[in-house]
Amino acid sequence: MTRTAGDTINTMIADYCELDIQRAGGMVETIRNPNSYRELNDALFARFAKATAAAGKGKVLAYRNIKKVASYVFTAADAATDSTARIERAMRAGE
C-alpha cells in the first residue's frame, strides 16, 4: 500500500494494564499499571501471581491489557522516504 501526504496511520498501542487480586479478607482489588508495566503477558502474570502469593498478599486472579488508538498523519517527507515502518514502530513505543 502506497501512502501519500495527509494519510492517517492508526495503530493500537498499550495504554495500561490491570491486575485483579483477591486479598486475605476476600475483597477483590484492581491494581492499575503494576510496577509501571503498560502491558502484561502470561509469563509476567505468572511472576506477579507467584510473588504475591509468596508475600502473603493475596491471590492474583486475572489481568487485562487496555489498548488505545494512536494516530499519525503522514507528511510529504515521510512519503519521500517511505518511512511507514519506522513511524509505526515509533508509535508503538509510546507515540
C-alpha positions as CSV (number, residue, x, y, z in Angstrom):
1,M,0.0,0.0,0.0
2,T,1.4,3.4,-1.0
3,R,0.8,6.2,1.4
4,T,0.6,9.9,0.4
5,A,1.0,13.1,2.4
6,G,-2.1,13.6,4.5
7,D,-2.9,9.9,5.0
8,T,-3.5,8.9,8.6
9,I,-1.9,5.8,10.1
10,N,-3.8,4.3,13.0
11,T,-2.4,1.5,15.2
12,M,-3.3,0.0,18.6
13,I,-0.8,0.5,21.4
14,A,-0.7,-0.5,25.0
15,D,-2.3,2.2,27.3
16,Y,-2.3,0.5,30.7
17,C,-2.9,-2.9,32.3
18,E,-4.8,-4.1,35.4
19,L,-4.4,-6.9,37.8
20,D,-7.3,-8.3,39.9
21,I,-6.1,-9.5,43.3
22,Q,-8.2,-11.2,45.9
23,R,-6.9,-10.1,49.3
24,A,-6.9,-12.1,52.5
25,G,-10.3,-10.7,53.7
26,G,-12.0,-11.8,50.4
27,M,-12.1,-8.3,48.9
28,V,-11.0,-8.1,45.2
29,E,-8.7,-5.2,44.5
30,T,-7.8,-4.0,41.0
31,I,-4.3,-2.7,40.6
32,R,-3.5,-0.4,37.6
33,N,-0.1,-0.5,36.0
34,P,1.6,-2.8,38.5
35,N,5.4,-1.9,38.7
36,S,4.8,0.7,35.9
37,Y,4.1,-2.0,33.3
38,R,1.8,-0.9,30.5
39,E,1.2,-4.4,29.1
40,L,1.4,-7.8,30.7
41,N,1.7,-11.3,29.1
42,D,1.2,-14.8,30.6
43,A,4.8,-15.1,31.8
44,L,4.7,-11.7,33.7
45,F,1.3,-12.6,35.1
46,A,2.7,-15.9,36.5
47,R,5.6,-14.0,38.1
48,F,3.2,-11.5,39.7
49,A,0.9,-14.3,41.0
50,K,3.9,-16.2,42.4
51,A,5.4,-13.2,44.1
52,T,2.1,-12.0,45.5
53,A,1.3,-15.4,47.0
54,A,4.8,-15.8,48.4
55,A,4.5,-12.4,50.1
56,G,1.1,-13.4,51.6
57,K,-0.6,-10.5,49.9
58,G,-3.4,-12.5,48.4
59,K,-4.2,-14.4,45.2
60,V,-3.8,-12.8,41.7
61,L,-7.0,-13.7,39.7
62,A,-6.6,-12.1,36.3
63,Y,-5.0,-9.4,34.2
64,R,-6.3,-7.2,31.4
65,N,-4.4,-5.1,28.8
66,I,-6.2,-2.0,27.8
67,K,-5.2,-0.6,24.4
68,K,-5.8,2.7,22.7
69,V,-5.6,4.0,19.1
70,A,-2.5,6.1,18.2
71,S,-2.7,8.2,15.1
72,Y,-0.1,9.8,12.9
73,V,-0.6,12.0,9.8
74,F,1.7,11.0,7.0
75,T,3.8,14.0,5.8
76,A,5.4,14.7,2.4
77,A,8.8,14.0,3.9
78,D,7.5,10.6,5.1
79,A,6.2,9.8,1.7
80,A,9.6,10.7,0.1
81,T,11.5,8.4,2.4
82,D,8.8,5.6,2.6
83,S,9.1,5.6,6.4
84,T,5.9,3.8,7.3
85,A,7.5,1.0,9.2
86,R,9.6,3.5,11.2
87,I,6.6,5.6,12.1
88,E,4.6,2.5,13.2
89,R,7.5,1.3,15.4
90,A,7.8,4.8,17.0
91,M,4.0,4.9,17.7
92,R,4.1,1.5,19.4
93,A,6.9,2.7,21.7
94,G,4.7,5.4,23.2
95,E,3.7,7.8,20.4
